[in-house]
Amino acid sequence: MAHAAAGDAEDGALLVPLLDARKGEVYAGFYRARAGGIVEIAEDAVLPPSVLATRLGELASGGARP
């Protein structure tokens, strides 16, 4: 899903594909768009939405590897 979005995303855009993991959680991948492709910036995770929101805030402010 991140690869599909990367072609239309600005370089450096945060890409976070999500799938319903059931039981109130989501599967999430964390990537940045780079030169028409993607770079993983954090490991995939299964998270409740509240933790995902915190993680997204950290990533948006630069709290992850490039």
N, C-alpha and C positions, 0 to 999 in steps of 0.2 A: 504494500500500500504506500509506503514511503517513496519507493522508486517511482510509482505512478504519479505522485504529487510533485516530485522534485523538478520535473521539466517545466512546470508552471510557476515554481516558487522562486523568490528572489534569493540570490546567493547569501547564505548565512541564516536563512529562515529556519525556525524551529519546526520540525515535522514530528508529530506524535500520533501515529496510527493507534486506534483503540478497537478492541473487541470486547463484547460482554463476556465476562468470566463467570457470571451467575453469582448467586449468594452475595449480591451487593458489591461486587468487585469488577474491575476491568483488567484486561491484558493490555499493556502499553509498551510501545517501542519508542525510543528517543533518538532522534537523528537531526542533523543539520544538512540543509541543501548546500552542495558545493560543486560548482562547475557542471551543473546539469545532472549530478549524481547525489549520493548521500554519504554522510560520515556518521557512524554510530557515536553518540556522545554519552550514553549511559546504557547499562544492561537492561534488557527487557524485564518487565516486572508484572506481577499481579498485585493490584493495589485497590483499596477502597477509594472512592472519589475524593474524599477529604485529603488523603495523603497524596493523591495525584495532583491536586490543586497546589499543595505545598511544593511538591517536586517541580511542577511547571514554573512556579515563581522563582525557585532557585536556579533553574536552567535559563530562564529568561534574563536573569541578572548576571549570568556568566558563571554559575557554580557547577561547571562540568568541563571535562577535557574537550579540547577543540575538535 
